[in-house]
Amino acid sequence: MLRARFGSTTEVCAALHIDGFAGLEPRYVGPPLPEVATGENVDFWGIRTTRVTYVGGAYQEQSFCPLAAAETIDDLARYPWPQVAWFDFSTLPEVARAARRTHAIQCGYMAPFYQHILLRGLEQALLDPLERPEFTHELLQRITAFLYAYHRRLFEVCEGLIDVAQVTDDLGSQHGPLISLETYRTFYAPHHRRLIALCHEFGIKVLHHNDGAIRPFLPLLVEMGIDILNPVQWTCPGMEMSALKRDFGGRLCFHGAVENQRILPFGTPEDVRAEVRHCIDALASDGTGYILASCHNLQPNTPLENIVAMYDEAYHYGKR
């Protein structure tokens, strides 16, 4: 829709004044991945997805969790854990230097809780810390061991060329946390802390994505060193923007916030413009510390006029 209105992707970004991040990742050169049916994907973890079509678009929905049936630490030992040697990092510095002439570089994605869910399935991942604490510690240690080694190699090869990396996870639902703060502190926080420290060792800012009502986790996440918080889903309990800015604005840059469950898809262009002003007034009340974006990927039922209104209002009102 946007290309039909404005032309190429480059022309879309220019027309809407979008700079955004540039990204890069190494080339996979590991063992051949299994063949899959049309519409299916499999990655180097063995996680499979299937293309599911919705009104106006499609998503790759997970269809297979490779460790769903694991019960013991021996089962984890038999799993073919990915290796850093499966990736070719050699071309990344050249690509990064070229991209960095015009863009900030975001590179790296570390999400132990999310990877736990992808490997085990959501329901089992939520039960694991309660039913199998020793198993869960071993699983998370193995996940993080790969993430740490992979990203250390990435950061070493591209030293001085990466601006932002993600140490991230989805700990919240629409109404409250998915897990308790105690469970987070015991099982996941040590791995987040280690990965955040790795980023900071290389002078890289940490973008932390965390949907939903995650206010109880924020003091600890900020203490551990996250630098950018996304998506600021302000309609959820505890996520009021003015309070977040008051409590954490001296240590966090906020990213996202423009409401995309009601206003962007179903509001008028003026509703969208008002929402943009609302977000800027709350999260950039001191004139800094906010990167405006929608609260999630723009969905295919979002009217083109509302997308244009969001970026146009951000460009003009944001310069005041």
Backbone torsions as a table, in degrees:
resi	resn	phi	psi	omega
1	MET	NA	-43.8	-179.7
2	LEU	-69.2	-40.3	178.3
3	ARG	-66.3	-34.9	177.3
4	ALA	-63.9	-32.9	179.9
5	ARG	-79.8	-43.6	-167.9
6	PHE	-112.9	-21.2	-176.5
7	GLY	117.4	-139.2	-176.8
8	SER	-68.7	169.7	176.7
9	THR	-58.9	-40.3	177.1
10	THR	-60.3	-41.3	179.6
11	GLU	-69.8	-34.7	174.9
12	VAL	-59.7	-50.1	-178.0
13	CYS	-62.1	-38.9	179.1
14	ALA	-66.8	-42.9	-177.6
15	ALA	-65.3	-34.6	-177.5
16	LEU	-97.7	3.6	177.3
17	HIS	61.2	41.2	179.1
18	ILE	-96.6	124.5	172.7
19	ASP	-98.1	-59.4	175.2
20	GLY	71.4	-177.9	177.2
21	PHE	-97.0	152.5	163.5
22	ALA	-98.9	147.9	-178.8
23	GLY	-127.7	162.8	174.8
24	LEU	-154.6	155.4	176.9
25	GLU	-151.8	152.0	-178.6
26	PRO	-71.1	162.2	179.6
27	ARG	-84.9	134.2	177.9
28	TYR	-75.5	126.0	179.0
29	VAL	-130.3	19.8	-175.6
30	GLY	-81.2	-163.4	179.8
31	PRO	-55.7	144.9	179.8
32	PRO	-55.4	136.3	178.1
33	LEU	-79.7	150.2	-179.7
34	PRO	-59.5	149.1	174.1
35	GLU	-71.9	144.1	-179.1
36	VAL	-130.9	161.9	-180.0
37	ALA	-71.9	164.0	176.7
38	THR	-57.5	132.4	-178.8
39	GLY	89.3	-6.6	178.9
40	GLU	-104.9	153.4	173.5
41	ASN	-131.0	153.1	170.7
42	VAL	-137.9	139.6	179.8
43	ASP	-108.7	-176.4	-174.2
44	PHE	-72.8	-8.4	171.9
45	TRP	-84.6	-14.2	-173.0
46	GLY	89.5	9.8	179.3
47	ILE	-81.1	130.4	-177.7
48	ARG	-111.3	143.8	174.9
49	THR	-130.4	156.4	179.1
50	THR	-126.9	137.5	179.2
51	ARG	-71.2	124.0	179.0
52	VAL	-121.1	125.4	-175.8
53	THR	-94.1	133.0	175.9
54	TYR	-117.1	179.2	178.7
55	VAL	-62.9	112.9	175.1
56	GLY	88.4	-6.8	-178.0
57	GLY	-172.2	-170.8	-177.2
58	ALA	-148.7	154.1	173.4
59	TYR	-127.7	151.5	168.8
60	GLN	-86.9	104.9	-177.5
61	GLU	-96.1	138.2	-177.5
62	GLN	-63.8	135.7	-178.0
63	SER	-123.9	-9.6	-179.1
64	PHE	-152.6	129.4	177.4
65	CYS	-109.5	110.7	-168.7
66	PRO	-66.3	-19.9	179.3
67	LEU	-112.1	20.1	-178.0
68	ALA	-60.1	-33.7	-176.0
69	ALA	-94.3	-1.0	-178.6
70	ALA	-66.0	140.1	-178.3
71	GLU	-127.6	-22.1	-174.1
72	THR	-130.1	166.5	175.5
73	ILE	-64.8	-32.3	175.3
74	ASP	-62.0	-36.4	176.0
75	ASP	-61.4	-39.5	178.0
76	LEU	-66.3	-37.8	179.8
77	ALA	-64.4	-29.9	-178.8
78	ARG	-81.5	-13.3	-179.0
79	TYR	-71.1	138.6	-179.5
80	PRO	-78.2	82.8	-176.9
81	TRP	-64.3	139.3	-179.9
82	PRO	-64.0	154.2	-177.4
83	GLN	-123.8	146.8	178.4
84	VAL	-60.1	-32.5	-179.4
85	ALA	-64.3	-11.5	178.5
86	TRP	-77.9	2.9	-173.7
87	PHE	-129.8	142.6	178.0
88	ASP	-103.5	111.5	-177.7
89	PHE	-96.6	-1.7	-164.8
90	SER	-63.1	-32.3	-175.2
91	THR	-89.4	-6.4	-171.4
92	LEU	-65.3	-41.6	-179.0
93	PRO	-58.3	-42.5	179.6
94	GLU	-62.8	-44.0	178.8
95	VAL	-63.7	-42.8	-178.0
96	ALA	-65.4	-42.9	-179.5
97	ARG	-62.0	-39.8	179.4
98	ALA	-66.7	-45.2	-177.9
99	ALA	-67.8	-31.7	-174.0
100	ARG	-74.4	-9.5	174.9
101	ARG	-64.9	-27.3	-175.7
102	THR	-125.0	-14.7	-173.5
103	HIS	-137.5	153.6	163.6
104	ALA	-71.9	145.9	-177.2
105	ILE	-101.4	122.5	170.6
106	GLN	-109.3	123.4	-173.7
107	CYS	-150.1	127.6	178.1
108	GLY	111.6	139.6	-177.4
109	TYR	-146.7	113.8	-175.7
110	MET	-128.5	112.6	-174.1
111	ALA	-143.6	83.1	-175.2
112	PRO	-61.2	-43.0	179.9
113	PHE	-64.8	-45.2	179.1
114	TYR	-63.6	-40.7	178.8
115	GLN	-66.4	-35.9	173.7
116	HIS	-56.5	-46.2	-179.8
117	ILE	-64.8	-43.4	-179.2
118	LEU	-62.8	-35.7	-178.1
119	LEU	-81.2	-30.7	-172.8
120	ARG	-111.3	-20.2	-170.2
121	GLY	94.0	148.5	-172.8
122	LEU	-60.4	-51.0	-175.3
123	GLU	-61.0	-46.2	-177.4
124	GLN	-68.6	-35.1	178.5
125	ALA	-65.1	-34.9	177.4
126	LEU	-71.3	-30.6	179.4
127	LEU	-81.6	-29.2	-172.2
128	ASP	-52.1	-49.6	-178.1
129	PRO	-60.6	-27.5	-178.8
130	LEU	-85.4	-38.6	-175.4
131	GLU	-91.2	-34.0	-172.7
132	ARG	-137.0	66.5	-175.5
133	PRO	-60.5	-42.7	-179.8
134	GLU	-64.8	-43.9	176.4
135	PHE	-58.6	-43.2	-177.9
136	THR	-65.6	-42.8	177.1
137	HIS	-60.4	-42.3	179.6
138	GLU	-65.3	-44.2	179.0
139	LEU	-59.7	-48.0	-177.8
140	LEU	-68.0	-34.2	176.9
141	GLN	-63.4	-41.4	-179.5
142	ARG	-69.4	-41.5	176.7
143	ILE	-59.0	-49.4	-175.6
144	THR	-70.7	-31.4	177.7
145	ALA	-58.9	-43.4	177.1
146	PHE	-68.6	-47.7	-178.2
147	LEU	-57.8	-41.3	-178.7
148	TYR	-66.4	-49.1	-177.8
149	ALA	-64.2	-42.8	179.5
150	TYR	-61.3	-47.5	-176.7
151	HIS	-74.8	-32.3	174.0
152	ARG	-61.5	-43.9	177.5
153	ARG	-62.3	-44.1	178.5
154	LEU	-59.2	-46.7	-177.3
155	PHE	-69.9	-34.4	178.0
156	GLU	-66.9	-45.2	-178.8
157	VAL	-63.9	-38.1	-176.4
158	CYS	-106.6	30.7	-174.8
159	GLU	-57.5	130.5	-179.6
160	GLY	82.8	-0.4	-175.9
161	LEU	-113.3	-9.6	-178.2
162	ILE	-106.5	128.5	-178.7
163	ASP	-94.8	-38.5	-172.4
164	VAL	-139.5	139.8	171.2
165	ALA	-133.6	156.1	-179.7
166	GLN	-99.4	121.6	161.4
167	VAL	-114.7	109.0	-156.7
168	THR	-146.8	168.2	174.9
169	ASP	-178.1	161.1	176.5
170	ASP	-108.9	98.2	-175.7
171	LEU	-100.5	-5.6	-173.8
172	GLY	-122.4	154.3	170.2
173	SER	-103.1	-173.7	177.6
174	GLN	-65.4	-23.4	-171.0
175	HIS	-117.9	-14.3	-178.4
176	GLY	175.8	-178.9	-179.5
177	PRO	-63.7	149.8	173.6
178	LEU	-79.7	-29.3	178.4
179	ILE	-132.8	163.1	-179.7
180	SER	-76.4	159.2	175.6
181	LEU	-62.5	-36.0	177.8
182	GLU	-62.0	-45.1	178.2
183	THR	-62.5	-41.5	178.6
184	TYR	-61.8	-47.7	-179.1
185	ARG	-59.8	-40.1	-173.8
186	THR	-75.4	-42.7	-169.2
187	PHE	-105.7	-37.4	-168.8
188	TYR	-109.8	-35.6	-175.9
189	ALA	-57.8	-40.6	179.5
190	PRO	-59.1	-34.0	179.9
191	HIS	-75.4	-39.6	173.6
192	HIS	-59.5	-45.0	-178.1
193	ARG	-59.4	-43.7	-178.5
194	ARG	-65.1	-41.3	-177.8
195	LEU	-72.9	-36.7	175.3
196	ILE	-62.9	-43.2	178.8
197	ALA	-61.8	-36.9	177.2
198	LEU	-60.6	-46.2	178.2
199	CYS	-59.5	-47.3	-176.8
200	HIS	-67.2	-28.7	175.7
201	GLU	-57.5	-32.2	-179.0
202	PHE	-101.4	13.7	177.9
203	GLY	70.8	26.9	-176.0
204	ILE	-101.9	131.8	175.5
205	LYS	-72.7	145.8	-178.1
206	VAL	-103.3	116.7	171.1
207	LEU	-92.7	124.8	-179.3
208	HIS	-114.0	108.2	174.5
209	HIS	-87.2	133.9	-179.8
210	ASN	-159.9	100.9	-178.1
211	ASP	-69.3	161.0	165.0
212	GLY	80.0	-158.4	-174.5
213	ALA	-87.2	86.9	-172.3
214	ILE	-115.4	18.6	-177.6
215	ARG	-54.4	-39.0	-179.0
216	PRO	-61.7	-24.1	-177.4
217	PHE	-87.3	-16.7	-168.7
218	LEU	-63.8	-43.1	179.4
219	PRO	-56.4	-42.2	-179.9
220	LEU	-69.6	-42.3	179.3
221	LEU	-61.6	-41.2	178.3
222	VAL	-67.2	-41.2	177.9
223	GLU	-62.1	-35.6	179.2
224	MET	-73.4	-18.9	170.9
225	GLY	116.4	14.9	175.6
226	ILE	-61.5	147.1	-175.8
227	ASP	-109.9	-33.0	-176.3
228	ILE	-129.5	131.6	179.7
229	LEU	-112.1	124.8	177.1
230	ASN	-128.9	145.5	4.6
231	PRO	-104.6	4.9	-178.3
232	VAL	56.6	66.7	-178.3
233	GLN	-80.6	82.2	-164.8
234	TRP	-69.7	-14.4	177.6
235	THR	-76.7	-9.6	-179.2
236	CYS	-87.0	152.9	-178.2
237	PRO	-56.3	133.8	176.8
238	GLY	83.7	-2.2	-173.8
239	MET	-106.4	24.3	179.2
240	GLU	-59.1	131.0	-169.7
241	MET	-65.6	-43.9	-177.3
242	SER	-62.0	-36.0	178.8
243	ALA	-70.6	-38.9	177.2
244	LEU	-63.5	-42.9	178.8
245	LYS	-64.1	-41.7	179.9
246	ARG	-62.6	-44.4	-172.1
247	ASP	-84.5	-30.5	-171.9
248	PHE	-128.8	-1.0	-173.8
249	GLY	-62.5	-22.6	177.3
250	GLY	-76.3	-13.8	-175.7
251	ARG	-124.7	-10.8	-176.5
252	LEU	-124.2	144.7	161.5
253	CYS	-98.0	133.5	-179.7
254	PHE	-97.0	144.9	-176.1
255	HIS	-137.6	124.3	177.1
256	GLY	112.9	-129.0	169.6
257	ALA	83.9	-29.2	-177.0
258	VAL	-66.3	118.5	-168.3
259	GLU	-65.2	123.7	-173.3
260	ASN	-123.4	17.7	172.4
261	GLN	-100.2	-27.1	178.8
262	ARG	-123.7	-52.1	-169.4
263	ILE	-72.2	-52.7	-177.4
264	LEU	-63.6	-45.7	-178.6
265	PRO	-80.2	-28.6	-169.3
266	PHE	-121.5	-8.2	178.8
267	GLY	-84.1	178.2	175.2
268	THR	-90.1	165.2	174.6
269	PRO	-55.2	-36.2	178.5
270	GLU	-70.4	-34.0	173.8
271	ASP	-59.8	-41.7	-179.6
272	VAL	-65.7	-44.2	178.8
273	ARG	-60.9	-40.8	177.9
274	ALA	-64.0	-38.3	178.4
275	GLU	-66.0	-39.9	177.4
276	VAL	-61.2	-44.9	178.4
277	ARG	-63.3	-40.5	177.7
278	HIS	-57.0	-46.1	-178.0
279	CYS	-68.3	-43.8	180.0
280	ILE	-64.3	-43.9	-179.3
281	ASP	-61.5	-36.6	-177.2
282	ALA	-82.0	-48.1	-170.0
283	LEU	-93.7	-13.8	174.0
284	ALA	-122.7	37.3	-176.2
285	SER	-62.3	-23.1	177.1
286	ASP	-101.9	12.2	176.1
287	GLY	86.2	8.4	-178.8
288	THR	-157.3	177.6	171.3
289	GLY	81.3	25.3	-179.7
290	TYR	-147.6	129.8	170.9
291	ILE	-111.0	111.6	-174.9
292	LEU	-76.4	135.3	175.3
293	ALA	-163.5	167.2	173.2
294	SER	-68.5	157.9	-174.3
295	CYS	-72.9	-13.7	174.7
296	HIS	-156.8	175.9	174.6
297	ASN	-52.3	139.0	175.4
298	LEU	-63.7	124.9	-177.1
299	GLN	-84.8	159.2	-173.7
300	PRO	-67.4	-12.5	177.1
301	ASN	-91.4	11.6	178.5
302	THR	-82.8	121.5	-179.6
303	PRO	-61.1	140.6	179.7
304	LEU	-56.4	-39.0	-178.7
305	GLU	-62.0	-32.2	179.5
306	ASN	-73.6	-35.4	176.7
307	ILE	-64.2	-47.1	179.1
308	VAL	-61.3	-42.4	-179.7
309	ALA	-61.4	-40.4	-179.2
310	MET	-60.7	-50.5	-176.6
311	TYR	-73.4	-34.7	178.8
312	ASP	-65.5	-44.1	179.6
313	GLU	-66.9	-39.0	178.4
314	ALA	-61.4	-42.5	-177.6
315	TYR	-65.7	-44.0	-175.5
316	HIS	-83.4	-48.9	-178.1
317	TYR	-70.1	-34.1	-177.7
318	GLY	-67.9	-15.9	179.6
319	LYS	-90.9	-3.5	-177.9
320	ARG	-69.7	NA	NA
